[in-house]
Amino acid sequence: MYMKFKNCACLAVFGLLLMSLCILQPIQAYTAEEGFAYTGEGKFFGGYTSTIFIDSPINTTYTTNQVSLNFSVRAFVMGGRIDTAMSYSIDGGDNVTVSTISTFVPVESTITDADGIKTTGVSAFWSYYNISGSVELTDLQSGQHSLTVFGNYTRQSEPDVTGFAMKTVYFTINDGNSSIISNIDIDEVVPESEPSTILLYTSAGVLSLIIVVSFVLFTKLRQKDKIKITHT
């Protein structure tokens, strides 16, 4: 009887630990910040580009049906030369390619050698290219809109190393000529790659509970082992 309980308990602990690993993986993927670049396999396109910055439009109401789209992204020198292709989409429509301007931004740093001599120069680690784009969005209908900027990046030295990024903002047009309507698909409110905060906290809570239960079962099992050995 004792051996049956022991085997069942071991299987239960193993099953709970396996479940915890399955839950932990989505949490790691979901916490990735939107705007940073990732490869097609979901790996971080680390150290090569920054997040996508959208200066305009912002989350506000505009009283005109023409709004400027201004965005930028940094391609760091340490990642080698990065080819960028930027585009945008309004309300989930077709992607529109945007011409960009690349400007080198030198960042100075000071290095102190073993003799205490300081040398100041352009840092190959912190310097970057500022990739910016601008376009006028015209004839926007009165209502709520979503706008997503997409980035596609390729390292010239390694054409197989590519990154993909996106950044979404929401804004409203109210030109006073018509009633406000929503042009945003309900599925866009919480994109699949960005679960709601409630989902994240719920997953974390379930994971914590599984770990605690697994630990308690394991402790009970160890205690029974000790009792069995004592009686033997």
KANOR-V793049 format. One record per helix or strand of 2 or more residues. SS is the DSSP state (H for helix, E for strand). FROM is the first residue (numbers start at 1). LEN is the number of residues. If there is no record, write none. Layout:
SS;FROM;LEN + SS;FROM;LEN
This chain:
H;2;29 + E;53;4 + E;61;2 + E;67;10 + H;77;3 + E;82;9 + E;96;3 + E;100;6 + E;108;5 + E;118;5 + E;128;10 + E;143;13 + E;162;12 + H;186;4 + H;197;35
